[in-house]
Amino acid sequence: MKRALAVKLALQGYAYKAIENILNVSQGYISKWKKRFIKQGIQGIRLGYKGAKTKLTKEEEEETIKWLLCQEYWDLSELEIYLIEEYDVVFESKESYYKIYRKAKITRQKAEKVNPRKDEEKVKQRNEEIKQILEEHREEIESGKLMVYAIDECHLMGEDIVGEAWGKSKERVEIPINNYKDRQTYYGALNLLEPDLILEKYTRGNGENTVKFLESLQSKNAGKRLLIFWDGVRHHTGENMKNFLGEQNEGLAKSEWKITCELFAPYAPEENPVEAIWFQLKNLLRRFYRFGKNFKIINFLFEFFAKYNLFKFPNLKRFDAFSQLI
């Protein structure tokens, strides 16, 4: 009955995904019995049917690998359907499907997020502009009159401690988290000439707290001017910041501004070296997941790793905008 229903719904134009949810069957199952019915009618989906082949010939395997390499994305159910429709083959275990993936040199990876709005040409152009800005201020930077910082915020959450971990193959590694939505915002300022990270925590990232962080940064660099590089989020460019910068730089020539803020290219967070530090600190948290019994401890560990510099400072030669700074 389930085979017949799967075939009927497929022939009526239902999406395989919908049928999968309705009948609790795989998409390969649907494709297999639809093909049987088209070829042999009702007789092809009776319970007495012996089923498909369970092996590929060498030539069929080679053709399958060629087909895989031509795809833009890979999914096990797609491979399952392909083998059924092309070669009438259904493997007895999923390992056989994985083996074909390995032969095609396709591996399971953690996907990386990218922003489709990112424009590589604009990134390149902005990095050249930043290089020029730094070159124009080289004398002041080298004399220590102008301090150069990259600034970014990190929003630490309870679930950030969850990652890959070693465990027994038949037992799932479980990490207890009382509330995975617990959240703490950190502001970080990286001195681009010396290996120094200034870290402060705030209730959230907003205009008011951004001004407070810059005031704190000023107090740590008394008598010196600041050149800041950061992204264009609203609280970096909003009314609070405009008013603050207006007060700080009022009546001064641009070359004498107490604080100058420059933006990275839009939609390109990886251009900010502070991002590399957040990445390392969160990876350290995941390595020490067994100590993170609650969010208070997770916060403590994060701050401990940062305070004692238990990470590698980013190599600025790998950041195009700052490659000539050191």
N, C-alpha and C positions, 0 to 999 in steps of 0.2 A: 504493500500500500504506500509506503514511504517513497519507494522508487517511482511509482506511478504518479504520485503527487508532485514529486520533484520535476519529473518530465513535463507534466501538464502545466505547471506554473511557468516553467522555462519556455514552453511553446506559446504560452499566452503573453509572453513578453516581460515577465517579472525579472528584475535584476537578480543576478546570482547571489548578491549580498543579502537581498531581501529574503530569498528562498532559504539561504543559510540560516538566517535568524528565525524564520517561521518553523522550519523542520529540524533544526539543530543538526545539520549535515554540512560537510565541507563543499566548497565550490567544485573541487575535483570530482566528488561523488555526483553532483548534478550533471556536470559535463559528461561523465562516463555513461550514465544511464540515458541521457538524452541521445547520445551517439548510438547506443545500443538500439533504442527505440526507432530511430530514423532508419537504421540499417535493417533491423529484423522485426520491427513491430512489437506487439505484446510479448511474443515468445522470447525476445531478447532481454526482457527485464524480469522474467520469471525467476523464482528462487533457485530453480534447478540449473540455471546458467552457470557454467564453470568459471567464468571470469576472464580477466585479461592476462596478458603475459606479465611476468614479474622481473624480466631482465631485458636490457637493451643489447643489441649487437654492437660491435666496436664502431661500425659506421654510423649507427643511430646515435651513439653516445657522442661521437665527433660532431655530428650535425646539431645535436642538442647544445653542445658547448658553443658552437658558432652562433646559434640562436640567442643564447644567454648573453654573449658579448655584444650583441646588437641592441639589447634592451636598455632603456634609460633608467629603469629601476627594477628591483628584484623582490619577488615575494614567493614563498614556497607554494602557495596555492596556484599561482600562475604557472609555475614549472609543472606542477601536478596535472593541471588542465592540458598543458602543451603535450606532455607525454601520452596522455590518454587519447587526445584528438589526433596526434600525428602517428603514434606507433602502437596504440592500444596496449600501453604498459602501465601497470600500477605496482609500485614497489611495496614490499611487505613491511618495511620500516622506514622511518624518516631519515635514518642514517644514510640510506642509499641516495636520497635527494641531496643531503649535505655533501656527500662524496663528490657528486657532480659539480656542486658549487666550488669545492676545493680545487678540483681539476681545472675549472675555468678561472681559478685564482680570484674568486669572489668571496670575500670574508664578511662576517657580521661585525659591524663597527658601531661605535657610538656616534650618532649623527651630530653635526655641528650646525648651529643656527647661523644663517646669513640674512642680511637685509637686502631684498631685491632693489631697494631705492639707492643703494650705494653706487656711486659713480666713480670708477677707478681713475678717470681722467681728472676729475675734480679733486680727488685725494692727492694725486701726484702734483697737481698745480698748487694746492694748499700747502703741501709739504715743502715745496720750493719757496713759497712765500714765507713760511716759518723760518727756513734756513736764512733767508735774506734779513728777516727781522733780527735774528740772533747775530748775524754777521755785523749788522749796523750797530749793535750794542756790545760787541765783543770786548772792547776796552773796559767798559763799565763792569761787565760780567767778570772779567778776569781780575779786576781790582777789588771786587767784592762789594762795590757800591750798589749793584743791581743783582738781586737774588732771583733765580729762575726756578719755578716750580711747575710740575704737572699735578693737577688736582682731579680727584674722582671720588664718587661715593660708592660704598658697598652696602647692600641691604642683606644682612645676614639673617637666615631663617633656620628654624629648627630642622627642617628637612635637608639642609645643606650638609649635614653630617652623614647622610646616607649615600653610599657609593658601592663600588665593587669590593668584596672581601673574600678571603680564603675561608673555605668551610668544607665539611664533608659532602661528597657528591650527592648523597641522597637526603641531605638535610638542608633546609633553607636557612641562611643567616638572617636572623631577625634583630633589628635595632629598635628598641623601645623609644618612642617619642610621645611625650604627653600631649603636646600641641604643636603640630608641624607648621602652624601658621605664626608661631612666635617670631617676632621680627625686631631687629636692632639695626639702626643706620650708623655707619661709620664714614667719616670724611678722612681722606688721606691726601697728604701733600708730599710729593717726592722731590727732594732737592736734586736737580739734574746735573749738578757739578760734584756733589759729595754723596756718598751712600747713606742717606738719611731719610727716613720716613716719619712724618709727623701724623699721628693717628688720634682722632678724637671722636667720641660717640655722641649722638644726638637722638632725639625722639623720632625724627623723620628728616627727609631731605626736602627743604623748602627755602624760600628766600630769606626768611628771618635767621635760620640756622646757618645758611651759607655766609651771611654777613658776619655772624658771630665767629665762624671759623676763620674768616679772613682777618678779623680783628685780632684773634688769637695768634694767627700767623705773623701779623705785624708786630705784636708784642715780643715775639721770639726773634724778630729781626729789626730791633730798634735802630732808628737812624738810617735804615736802608730802604731802597725802593724795591718793589716787587713786580716781577713779570710772570703772569699766570697763564698757563695753557690748560684748557679744559673743553668739554663738549658744550653744545648749544642747548641743553635742556632749559626749561622755562625758568627755574629758579637761579640759573646762572646769568640770565639776560633780562629778567623781569624788573618790575618797579623797585623792589627792595634794593637790588644791585645797582640800578641806575641812580637811585637817590644816594646810596652809599658812595659810589664812585664820584658822583657829582660833588659831594661834600669833601671827599679826600683830595680831589684834584682841582678844586675851584681856584681860579686865578692863576693856575700854573700852565706853562707851556707844555705841550705834549711830551717833549724830551725830559721834562722834570716831574711828570706825574708820579705820585707816590705808588699807585697801583695801576698797572696796565694789564688788561685781560684780553687774551687772544683765543679764538676758537679753532678746534681741529676741524677737518672736513666733516660734513654731515654724514651720519649713518656709518661711521667708521671708528667704533670704540677701540678696536685693536691698535689704533695709532697712538693711544695713550698708554705709556709704559706702566702706569699704576694698575691698569687692568691685569697685567702679567703678575703683579704682586697679589691681587685678590685671588687669582686663579691658584697660585701656590699655597696661599693660606688656607683656602677651602680644601685643597687636596691634603694638606697636613691634617686638617680636622677629620677627614674621612679615614686617614690612616690610624687615628687615635679614637675611632668611634666608640670603642668599648668603655672609654672614660666619660663620654658625653651622656650622663644619666639624665640630665635635664638641661633646659636652655641656659640657665645661669652658668653652668659648667662650660657649655659650648661657647658662651661669651668670654668666659675667663680664658679658655684655651686659645681662642682667636686673638685676644689681646696679648696673651703671653707670647705666642709665636711672633707677633708683630713687634712687641717691645724688645725682645732679645734677638731680633733680626734672624729668625730661624728660616730664612728663605734666601734665595739668590737675588740680588738686585739686578734688574733688567740690564742687559747689555745694550747701551744706546746705539751702538753701531748697527744694530738690527732694526732701528727705527729711523726711517729715512729722514724725517724732519730734524732729528737730533744727531744724526750720524757724524756731523762735523763739529759738534759741540765739545767733544772730549779730545 
